[in-house]
Amino acid sequence: MSDPTTVRRRKRSVSSPGAAPWLLLAPFLAVFAFTFVLPIIVAVGNSFTRVTRLGVFGEEGVITEFAWFANYAQALENGNFIASIGRMLLFGVVQVTVMITLSTVLALLLESASARWPGVFRAIYFLPYGIPGVVATILWSFLYVPGLSPIIDVAAWVGWDVDFLGAGSVLWSIANIVTWTYAGYNMLIIVAQLKAIPGEVYEAARVDGAGPLRMAFAIQLPLIRPALVLTVVFSIIGTLQLFAEPQVLATVAPSIDSEYTPNLSAYTTAFAYNDYNVAAAQAVLIALVAFALSFTFLRLTNRSSS
């Protein structure tokens, strides 16, 4: 007859996994901490400090002191930075709406019963996402620059004066690049949600005489709501992080200045003006705005669903 204490120890050793899961997670947690958590902590810390260099070139030493909210005040006093945030809010309202609508329509068409070769078209629509943003912007710039663009040449033949890089149109030229790049990515997220809908739901709808349009509006769109919310939140965050497209397009578009987007403004403050502390404050403000917009959108969608 076995000892009860020994039996309890065996049960405890079997039921408790011990340190094995943490050992398996350790590489990921280490990379996550050093590439995500630590940079955030450093950025927040730098945003509350001020570095003063003594001497003409700082040869007499450097003094680092706690600056409270002085860096944030200086960032908010920068009219170009505030204007860039407003510009991206306008960009997001238009571009995100168009892109999510296009992604949803493409997903519904590819998952319809009459769709032919859906796998081929899914791959074609997703292909632009595999092209880096810098390369995509260079490719599209050939269609935007006068003298190189066949679109501008054709428009000139019919008497239209098209300027894709003008002050009033370059923002929407960037929106076109972003939509072209990410519409297929968001489409795949929506397609994955559509595939999770049970087939019995479709069969019941067909028995009730529902056509494709009624099935889309009464069944598919309500059931893919989580995917739509997810894609919108990702797009809101990505809008405020816009950087590569305007930076590359600025070489051919004089209307794009060095602080055209919030990320460009922070980049310019850090590497052109060598004010890394104010740039850190700008980065924190961008993150706070993205969090506030995402949180507000989630609250509104949850309230409307309830």
Secondary structure, 3 states (H helix, E strand, C coil): CCCHHHHHHHHHHHHCCCCHHHHHHHHHHHHHHHHHHHHHHHHHHHHCEEEEECCCCCCCCEEEEECCCHHHHHHHHCHHHHHHHHHHHHHHHHHHHHHHHHHHHHHHHHCCCCCCCHHHHHHHHHHHHHCCHHHHHHHHHHHHCCCCCHHHHHHHHCCCCCCCCCCCCHHHHHHHHHHHHHHHHHHHHHHHHHHCCCHHHHHHHHHCCCCHHHHHHHHHHHHCHHHHHHHHHHHHHHHHCCCHHHHHHCCCCCCCCCCCCHHHHHHHHHHCCCCHHHHHHHHHHHHHHHHHHHHHHHHHHHHHHC
